Amino acid sequence: MTAPQARSASRLQSVWGVYRMRLYQALAAYRFFAFALGVGVYFILGVGAAQGLRLELRVMVGLVGLASAARVVAPPFHLIRKEAVETALLAGEMVLNLALVLATGGLNSPFLVYSLSPVISAALLSAFWSTAGLGLLAAGVVVGAHGVASLGVGTLPRLTSGNYLVFAILYTTWVALTALLPFLTNANLERRQRALAAAEERRKIQQDIHDDVAQTLAFLSLKAQRAEQHMDQARGVLSARDIGDIAQGLRRAYLTLRDFLDVTEGDLSGSLNDAFQKVADSWRQATGLPLEFRGLAGSEPPISPGARRHLLQITREALANAARHARPTKVWLTVERVDEALLLRVRDDGGGIPPRQPRGLGLTGMEERAKLIGAALEIRSQPDKGTEVLVHLPLPKNGGAS
């Protein structure tokens, strides 16, 4: 996954997390008022007031109330990440709610509204099949209990007596709407959020390209125009400074475009130690060579995403050079904070850089990256004694390097 794709997914995940939390708060309010309404109607105004509070009914109401309170106080999607476990909890709560409904009149129970709270929770926060299963369980148990009563089993009114058949049809329709409408609303909202996240990411990419690549290319265009004028006016060849400026501009454009393709969201998020550890592990796996990594101790230094990106790319380039040219038996990667600066060190025990060897694009790219973030790059090498790449990045007290 490229950095733009990862940023889009991360942004969508953040928006979706906030949305889920607000949904759960709304569900908590629904549970509280629906349960309180059922208790008030049954025990104060309804049949329960006349019959008295049976012990088993008190226990059942208490258990349902505790389950509802647990849902409100400790949202399970914060504590339980596996959907199968969450579905099992919702199913257990559904069974408890249905037992309370059957004990208080079935289709005539004042807890009928509250009993569907697990279905609503599943519809808003879980997968479709979990929601469909809970909905079928609710409709099947309640309507089926009245149907069985038509055979003379149980104490509930018969399905064919009074208006209970109409109630059964209405309840089944209500269960279907409760299960489907929130799920379809969520699916539509998720599509909209993905579209908005993609549009925002396109805008961000356009801005980044405009700020970095487009300006560099405009600079190169001016330099090329100046070169053309020199040649037309027969002023001779280009100056070394002109050629150097053009080469530097091309390198910057190349580095920026490569970052868009190579750097992932994991490189720019999380701790700095984790990001360097990921680079080290990837290099070990690719080369099969031993690498000893020593990360930062203490608090995270104030490093901006741009500085982090360039430091990681410098590290990748230094490690790649060690594997390609030095033939080392071991490599050391160290990141430490020294006073008000960050010191990055990549050292190997290979053959070193041969004297008078031309500077390659890798070394030039590392130097260019160091300049972009205001860091100093130093390369120490001796034949047959290895090479050491050091990057010294000042850390301003009021923020990180950019």
MIZA-552312 format. One record per residue (C-alpha): residue in three letters; y, x, z. Coordinates in steps of 0.25 Angstrom, whole numbers, plus 5000, padded with zeros to 4 digits. Each point is the difference from the previous one (the first is absolute). Example, Ala and Ser with C-alpha at 12.3 -4.5 7.8 and 13.67 -1.06 7.14 Angstrom:
BEGIN
ALA498250495031 SER501450064998 
This chain:
BEGIN
MET500050005000 THR501350064996 ALA501350005009 PRO500649884994 GLN498849915001 ALA499750055014 ARG501549965004 SER499849874994 ALA498749975007 SER500650055013 ARG501349914999 LEU499149884997 GLN499150035012 SER501250005009 VAL500649874994 TRP498649945002 GLY499950055014 VAL501349945004 TYR499749874993 ARG498649995008 MET500750025013 ARG501049894998 LEU498849914995 TYR499350035013 GLN501249975008 ALA500149864993 LEU498549985003 ALA500250035014 ALA501149895001 TYR499149904993 ARG498850035009 PHE500849985013 PHE500749874996 ALA498749944994 PHE499250045012 ALA501049955009 LEU500249874992 GLY498549985001 VAL499950025015 GLY501249915003 VAL499449894991 TYR498650005005 PHE500250035015 ILE501349935002 LEU500149884990 GLY498649994995 VAL498649975003 GLY499950125009 ALA501049955010 ALA499249885002 GLN498650075001 GLY500550115008 LEU499850154998 ARG498650044998 LEU499650145005 GLU499350034986 LEU501349954993 ARG500950085009 VAL499250134997 MET500049974985 VAL501549985000 GLY500250125008 LEU499150094991 VAL500849954988 GLY501350025007 LEU499650155003 ALA499650024986 SER501349954995 ALA500850085010 ALA499250134996 ARG500349974985 VAL501549995004 VAL500150125009 ALA499150104992 PRO500049984985 PRO498650044996 PHE500550064987 HIS500750115008 LEU498750035008 ILE498949974990 ARG500150064986 LYS498749944994 GLU500149874994 ALA498549975003 VAL500350015015 GLU501349914999 THR499249904992 ALA498949995011 LEU501149985011 LEU500649894992 ALA498749944998 GLY499750005015 GLU501449945003 MET499749894990 VAL498749975007 LEU500749995013 ASN501149914994 LEU499049914994 ALA499249985012 LEU501349965007 VAL500349904989 LEU498649945001 ALA500149995015 THR501349924999 GLY499749904989 GLY499850074987 LEU500949944989 ASN500749935011 SER500350135008 PRO501450045003 PHE499550154999 LEU499749974985 VAL501350064996 TYR499850135008 SER498550024996 LEU500550044986 SER500850125005 PRO498850104997 VAL500049944986 ILE501550034999 SER499950145005 ALA498950034990 ALA500849944989 LEU501250085003 LEU499450135005 SER498650014994 ALA499249994987 PHE499749884993 TRP498549995003 SER500350015015 THR501049894999 ALA499149914991 GLY498850025010 LEU500849965012 GLY500649884993 LEU498649954996 LEU499550025014 ALA501149925006 ALA499949884990 GLY498450015000 VAL499950005016 VAL501149895003 VAL499649904988 GLY498550035002 ALA500149975015 HIS500549864996 GLY499049994989 VAL498850035010 ALA500649905009 SER499849894990 LEU498550035002 GLY500149975015 VAL500150155004 GLY501150045009 THR501249935007 LEU501050014989 PRO500549874992 ARG499249984987 LEU500650054987 THR499949864994 SER500749935012 GLY501549975000 ASN500850094992 TYR499250135003 LEU499550014985 VAL501550004996 PHE500350115011 ALA498850084995 ILE500650004986 LEU501450045005 TYR499450105010 THR499250074988 THR501250004991 TRP500950065011 VAL499050115002 ALA500050034986 LEU501550004999 THR500150095013 ALA499050104994 LEU500550004985 LEU501649995001 PRO500350125009 PHE499050094993 LEU500649964986 THR501450025006 ASN499650145005 ALA499450044986 ASN501349954993 LEU500850085010 GLU499250124999 ARG500150004985 ARG501549995001 GLN500150115010 ARG499250094991 ALA500949974989 LEU501350025008 ALA499450135005 ALA499750054986 ALA501449964996 GLU500650085012 GLU499150124996 ARG500450004986 ARG501550005005 LYS499750115009 ILE499350084989 GLN501249984991 GLN501050045010 ASP499150135003 ILE499950034986 HIS501549984997 ASP500450085012 ASP499150124997 VAL499450004986 ALA501149934992 GLN501150095006 THR499250134998 LEU499749954985 ALA501549974998 PHE500350145005 LEU499050064991 SER500649924988 LEU501450065003 LYS499450145000 ALA499349974987 GLN501249954994 ARG500850125004 ALA498950094994 GLU500149924987 GLN501550035000 HIS499950145003 MET499050024988 ASP500949924991 GLN501250085003 ALA499350134998 ARG500350055014 GLY498750065002 VAL498849975008 LEU500049925013 SER500350075013 ALA498950035010 ARG500749915009 ASP499949884990 ILE498550034998 GLY499850015015 ASP500749875003 ILE499249934989 ALA498750065006 GLN500449955014 GLY500349864996 LEU498749994993 ARG499250055012 ARG500749905009 ALA499749884990 TYR498650055000 LEU499850015015 THR500649865002 LEU499149944990 ARG498850075005 ASP500349955014 PHE500049854995 LEU498650024995 ASP499450095011 VAL500649965013 THR499349895007 GLU500649915011 GLY499150075010 ASP500750134998 LEU501449935004 SER499549915011 GLY499350045013 SER500250135008 LEU500350134993 ASN498850065006 ASP499149904993 ALA500750024987 PHE499750155000 GLN498649985006 LYS499749914988 VAL500550114990 ALA499150105007 ASP498849915000 SER500249974985 TRP500150154997 ARG498850045008 GLN499249894993 ALA500550044986 THR499850155002 GLY498950015010 LEU500850115007 PRO500250015015 LEU501549965005 GLU500550005014 PHE501149905002 ARG500950015012 GLY501049885001 LEU501349975008 ALA499949995015 GLY500949905007 SER501049904994 GLU500149974986 PRO501250084993 PRO501149924993 ILE499450024986 SER500549904989 PRO499049954989 GLY500650084990 ALA499950135008 ARG498549965004 ARG499749984985 HIS500550144996 LEU499350075012 LEU498749944996 GLN500150034986 ILE500450155003 THR498750005009 ARG499249954989 GLU500550104990 ALA499950115010 LEU498549965002 ALA499749994986 ASN500650134997 ALA499150065011 ALA498849944994 ARG500350044985 HIS500550145002 ALA499750065013 ARG498549985002 PRO500149995015 THR498949985010 LYS500949925010 VAL501449935000 TRP500949975011 LEU501049885000 THR501049995011 VAL501149915003 GLU500950025012 ARG501349985006 VAL500950125003 ASP501349975007 GLU500749904991 ALA499250034987 LEU498649974995 LEU499250114995 LEU498949984990 ARG499050124998 VAL498950014990 ARG499250135001 ASP498750054993 ASP499250135001 GLY499850024985 GLY500450104990 GLY501549985001 ILE501049994989 PRO499950124990 PRO501350084998 ARG500949964989 GLN499349874997 PRO500849904993 ARG500549885008 GLY499249884996 LEU500449855000 GLY499349985014 LEU500950105007 THR501249954993 GLY499749865003 MET499950045015 GLU501350075000 GLU500749884993 ARG499449905011 ALA500450095011 LYS501550004995 LEU500049854998 ILE499849985015 GLY500850125005 ALA498850085004 ALA499850154998 LEU498750054993 GLU499450135003 ILE498850064994 ARG499350135006 SER498950064993 GLN499350144999 PRO498850044991 ASP498749975007 LYS500749955013 GLY500249864996 THR501349914997 GLU500849925010 VAL501049894995 LEU501049965011 VAL501049884999 HIS501150005010 LEU500749865001 PRO501249985009 LEU499949875008 PRO501449955003 LYS500249935013 ASN500649884995 GLY498849974990 GLY499050064990 ALA500150074988 SER500049924987 
